[in-house]
Amino acid sequence: MDDALDIEIHMRSFAETFVLSTRKDQWVYLLSERSDNTFKQSSKLFNHLDHNYIEQNDSLYDITSYDTPGVFYNFKDEPKCISFKEAIEEGKSHDAIFSIKPGELAIYFSHDGWNFVCKR
């Protein structure tokens, strides 16, 4: 799961599944194009998530095994494939997303230190 197509599927699926319908097109574009504007808008993502599908879980205990791969995106660097354990380390105190199963399971890391499980 290391090619550009996999990364694009994860990014697009996150927006299509976990973002409110009124903001979905905007976030599909921001997560697919990843322009400078994406970082500027990243602080708004939490408010644009469909809160019917997210649950705060700061410990991230028992979500998946630490070696599970996924796509991590911190809104600055290009998305990359890393393990869940690495995502937890890199997501500390940053706005970031970690997509584990496209459109089914992801983590939203908040710069405030809160973690939210996005599950459908």
Salt bridges, closest charged atoms under 4 A:
GLU8 OE2 - ARG34 NH2 2.69
GLU16 OE2 - ARG12 NH1 3.52
GLU78 OE1 - ARG34 NE 3.19
GLU89 OE2 - LYS92 NZ 3.11
GLU90 OE1 - LYS80 NZ 3.01
ASP95 OD1 - HIS111 ND1 2.97
ASP112 OD1 - HIS111 NE2 3.39
